[in-house]
Structure formats: C-alpha cells, structure tokens
C-alpha cells in the first residue's frame, strides 16, 4: 500500500502483539502446524487496506513468512510448501482464499474467535493449547461452510 499508515491505537497494537506472540500463523494452525515466526497481514480489498484511518489495524491476521511472503523453509521448494501448508497469499489471493476461506468473511472472524479464546483462557507464548487449536479449527470449518453455502445460494 502506498501512503502514510496511521499510527495504531493501543488496543490495535495489543491485538497485533497478541496475534504475533500467542496465536501465531492462522493458516498454519488451520492445517495442523504451529508457527512462531508470525508477521501481521493487513487485510486488503482491491489493493486498499480495509478500514479507514487507524481502524485498518483492526483488520489483521497472523501469517508466517510462507503464508505472507512465500518464503520457503528448510530448503523445501514452493510446491512442497504449498502441499504441506497450503498456498501462500503472495502467489495469489484467489488460490489462498479458495483454500482457507475469504479473509473478511471467514479468516478475520476466526482470528477474532481465537483472540477471544486467548482472553478467556490464556496460554503461554508460542504454545497454543490443543484444545484452543481444535476449537479454532472447528470455528473455521463452520464459518467456511456457511460462507460457501451463502455463495452457492446467490
């Protein structure tokens, strides 16, 4: 995105820090992997960040270097990484969203669900509990199914 980014408010900075430190990469979690090297993805719509002003920091997801930037790990190639972890956002939003669900309709609500779980039952840094991971995956399946049913009906 080109231009100045408004400074994040304390609540938004806390959100992004919690995602990076306690939640990790959401797509990795959804595919059964935990990742501790997480960056923050600001959700966009047609190349522009969602939200106006500082509010755009509310529309964020945790993504690892593979899912965010397409960086392969441990000398693996792109095909192996995509097969094991799912597609990277950098290689195309359509493929990423076909695999993980729409960012606005599915992934942001699932990220918010995970943050609410953490608020209710915190876990140690970089150590999502199995119970929380299972609940997040179940929420993702439910939301993804609802979004697919809704798009099929229109």
N, C-alpha and C positions, 0 to 999 in steps of 0.2 A: 504494500500500500504506500502511496506517495503522500507526503504531507506530514504535518505535525500530529503526533498522537497525544491526546490529552492525558494528563497525569492520572493514574489510578487512585481512587479513594482508598482509605484504609480497609474497608470491607472487601473491596475488589483485590487489593494486594494480599489480604489474608486468604481469600479464595484461591488465588493463583499459587500462593506458597503451600497451602494445604494440598492442592492437586499435585504439585511437584514433589512434595515431601512425603505425603501419606497415601495418596491414591495411585500415583504412577500413570503409566500409559493405559488409557482406557481400552483401545483396541487390543493391546497385548493381554489385558485382563480378560477380555471377552473371548479370546482364543485360547485361554488357559495358561498364559505365560505372565509372569510378573516382571516388570521392568522398573529399575530405579533411576535411570537417566532420562528424566522427563523434561520436555520443554512445553511451553504454553502456546497453543494454537488459538488464535482469534478467529472465530467463525466468520466467513465472508459470504456474501450473496452478490453474484455478478461482479466480483472483484472488489467490492467495498465491504468494510467491516460492518457487521450487524450492530445496531445501536447507535445512538447519537452521543457525541461528546464522551465523557468519562464512562458512560453506560456501556460502551463497547467492550469494556473489560469484564462485564458480567457474562458475556457470550464466549466462554473459553473452555477448552478441552485440554487434557493432558495427553501428549503424544511423545513417543520415544523418537530417537534420531531416525529410525527406519520409517515409522509411520508419518513423521513430519517432513523429513528432508530426503528420504530414500537412501540413507547411508547404510550400506550392508555391514554386517558384523562377523567377526571370526573368519574372515576370508571366504565367506559364502557369497554366491552370486545372487543377482536380483531375482532370478527365477526360483531359487531355493527359498530365499527370504519370503517372497510372495506366497509360496506354497505353504510354508510353515506358520507365518504370522499374518497373512492376508496382505492385500495391496497397500502400497504407500500412497498417501494423499498427493505427493508431488508428481506422481505418474498419471494422475487424472482423478478428478473429483467423482466422475460418474462411476468408475470402477470401484473406488473407495466406498462410495455410498451404496452401491449395489451389494457390496459385501457386508458392511457394518450398519447400514441404515442412514437415512437423511440426517445431516448434522443438526438441523433445527428441530425436526420432529421427533427424532429418536435419541441421538447422542447427547445433546445438551440436557434433556430431561433425565437421562440415565446418569450423566455426570452429577447433576443436582441431587439425584437419589443417593448416589454414593457419598456425596458430601453430607447429606442428612444422616446417613448411617454412621459416618465418622463422628458427627457431632453427638449422636446418641450413645454410641459405643466406640470411643476412640481406640485405635490400635497403634502400636509403636511405628516409628518412622520406617519406611521401606519394608513394611511387613503386613500387608493386607491379610486379615484373617480369612480362613477358608469359608467360614460362614458368610462373611461380608461379600466375598468374591462370588459365592453361589447366589446370594440374593441379588447382586448387581447383574449377573448373567441372566437370571430369571426375569428381572425387570426389563432387560434389553430384549429378550425373546418376546415378552408380552408387548412391548412398545413397537418392536419391529413388525410383529404380526398385525397389530392394529393399524399401523401405517400402510402396510401392504394391502390389507383388506380395504382401507379407505381409498387408496389409489386405484384399486381394481374396480371399485364401485362407481368411480367417476368417469 
